[in-house]
């Protein structure tokens, strides 16, 4: 990959700067930035993102902005000629200077059109605010999971690709941009939430009122969201039978007899008769549930030792992808993934007459009721054992 270099086991992004853009980067001919990772797949993605950011800084508008930035501030005394041997000074007027420059190369009607545009007024009055200078500081403020932070970064970067400067964002343009996206409604709403947060951050940093172009926007995606579906018993058995690796078969069996999320299954603590999930997706996910009698805790612990950490420090990253590829290879669509085994378990618990409260405790779902959700410390492990034992092994 031409944008990626490796030094001392850490990858960096590298880009050769076009000659016209070198003044934007203090005359540098080559830019290089550490990506802070030794994972090549992660580094490739980050390198492309970094180089795209550099390229956007080098677009026509950025060069135009740079040239304007070299001009004196309004009112700065500048020499305009010599009178009787003395230098004549005059307060500099940026607007007049730009008009003179444009008039020298463009017809009058084109000059008038440019002067009437938002871009012209923003540049000449120095009101232009580039978004990209605020993206990294904004992202660094978050303390969420790495995956959530990266998703916010992607959402806002997607927005900045179309609106690199604040003055370009209007309600009409933003609505048109949303309407043009080939994405599901839920995806657009999630992205718009991140973009709105970022907008408020920029407004705070600029210490001014940037307006509210997000008010009353209509968010309707052009694609339907993929609704995940539970595996039927025979479908899950087919998946299990198709697996040739013992570690993958063991994981699917664990998921089918516990209802855990895949990352929970990979990182949980397995004891002789119970499973301790100390860290989960939500507070309710932190729980202790019975270990099904068909499972061997020592065998699972040995399997856990073979797991290799993937992106976001997830133990399930690699094995999950492998199983999902095999599920697709069996002809299942995007509505069926390894996570759908959890839906299968929920269906089995309901079919076996397990009351909803117990099922929620097993699956680690939030309880909305005040009595059980807020004040209760949960059911005893042994109370849940009979419910778990109703699940049939593959």
Buried (B, 14 or more C-beta within 10 A) or exposed (E): EEBBBEEEEEBBBBBEBEEEBBBBBEEBEEBEBBBEBEBEEBBBBBBBBBBBBBBBBBEEBBBBBBEBEEBEEBEEEBEEEEEEEEEEEEEBBBEEBBBEEBEEEEEEEEBEEBBEEEBBBBBBEBBBBBBBEBBEEBBEEEEEEEEEBBBBBBBBBBBBEEBBBBBBBEBEEBBEBBBEBEBBBEBBEBBBEBBBBBBBBBBEEEEEEBEEBBEEBEBEBEEEEEEEBBBEBEBBBBBBEEBEEEBBBBBBBBBBBBBBBBBBBBBBEBEEEBBBBEEBEEEBBBBBBBBBEBBBBEEBEEBBEEBEEBBBEBBBBBBBEBBBEBBEEEEBEEEBBBEBBBBBBBBBBEEBEBEEEBBBBBBBBEBEEEEBEEEEEBBEBEEBBEBBBBBEEB
